[in-house]
């Protein structure tokens, strides 16, 4: 019964597999192989003309989860906006566009 419990409630830990991560907008994803096994790596690259805003470009499957945080790739702001206070950056799915709310520009 204990094995059945783990198979139903924690299959990633039993088999050393990580769940398929959500897609990351504005990036390409590469992985070691077709499986997300313990120790395998995911590598992300931001699209051309986009930069890493937060998160990690390299993540490893460890104990049924990926290390680090998903990357957030954004289009760099024009220099006039970088000196302003940005209160919101919202990525719009698959369009590659960003919605900026800027104060003090």
Buried (B, 14 or more C-beta within 10 A) or exposed (E): EEEEEEEEEEEBEBEBBBEEBEEBBBBEBEBBEEEBEBEBBBBBBBEEEBEBBEBBBEBBBBEBBBBBEBBBBBBEBEEEBEEEEBEEBEBEEEEBEBEBEEEEE
